[in-house]
Amino acid sequence: MANTRERWIEQIRELLGRSGFYVADTHGVRPSSFDLAARRDATLLLIKVLKNIDALGSEEASRLLELGRLFPATVLIIGQASGAAELAPGVVYTRYGVPIVNEESLREYLEEGIPPFLYASPGGTFARISGVRLRELRQGRGLSLGTLASVAGVSRRAIQLYEEGAGAEVDVIERIENFLGEPIVSPIPVFGDTNVPTPPPHSPAPSTTPPPSKVSGGDPSAERPRPRTGDALRDGVLDQLDGLGFEVTVTVRAPFDAFSRSPQILLTGVGTLRTALHRAEILYELSRVAEGHAMFVVSESVHRPSIDGLPILNVRELRRHRDRDDLFDDLSEREGP
């Protein structure tokens, strides 16, 4: 019988599938920064499932966010608890810049179209204010900043910041909405820009996180050489991809060893044929979700063009390709069932 974590991941996969997503389950590859990849139309998700969100460290968060930028994709964590406290539905949490919701919030959004309106921070629970809407209501009713500030129990400066899009505590918003008789909050998108506004100075601000560093690998704009991995086979394969004109980023804790875009996505695994057998199905499904290509490169001789739809090449076969187009033509012939 599947353990609790595996069953939970399967439940989320089924939820995404019912909602029109094509899903690749990557949790069988260890270690891995994400458990599921899912696409619906232009929306691509990388999802990590955590029972306790406090288990997410800064390095793991940086890797997730970097992978999100590479594809590009929305990174999302589905969690159950923080410490001993259960995560609340309808609330977006963050750790090191990664958005987090519980399964109920995801279900409400996908099946009922109800987005979360609240976000959590060390200072409490806050909501986004539609600054334009608040200003229109205040000015349309001839209310001064001071009057609305008195009703809300905050300073005039706080009202100005709300009208500029700052977040506010739930009780403050309730007082304003009760007085105006109109909603002023904005939903927080589950997929896409989940950055939350900073509350005004009188309120404790949510923690901020510096931009995550590169997973590893080259940033072409920085014009620095790609670092060596210390594995002769992997470094040799990545050098060949460089020579074919790919911009290569080395990945850590992912089902693939390198990510390339030219502009087509290429996910590359490197290792033994035994490793290829273990990862082939997952890597092929992931390439389909990403709407790109994937391959696994081995040092041994191989006697079949693919495994479970994933093209398998040895280093000599890779070396024979003249350029990126030649490689992609070969992969296209090898791909599929």
Buried (B, 14 or more C-beta within 10 A) or exposed (E): EEEEEBEBBBBBBEBBEEBEBBBBBBBBBEEBBBBBBBBBEEEBBBBBBBEBBEEBEBBBBBBBBBBBBBBEBBBBBBBBBBEEEEBBBBBBBBBBBBBBBBBEBBBBBBEEEBBBBBBBBEEBBBBBBBBEBBBBBBEEEEBEBEBBBEBBEBBBEBBBBBBBBBBBBBEBBBBBBEBBEEEBBBBBBBBEEBEBBBBBEEBEBBEEBEEBEBBBBBEEEEEEEBEEBEEEBBBBBBEBBBEBEBBBBBBBBBBBBBBBBBEBBBBBBBBEBEBBBBBBBBBBBBBBBBEBBBBBBBBEEBEEBBBBBBBBBBBEBBEEBEEBEEBBEBBEEBBEE
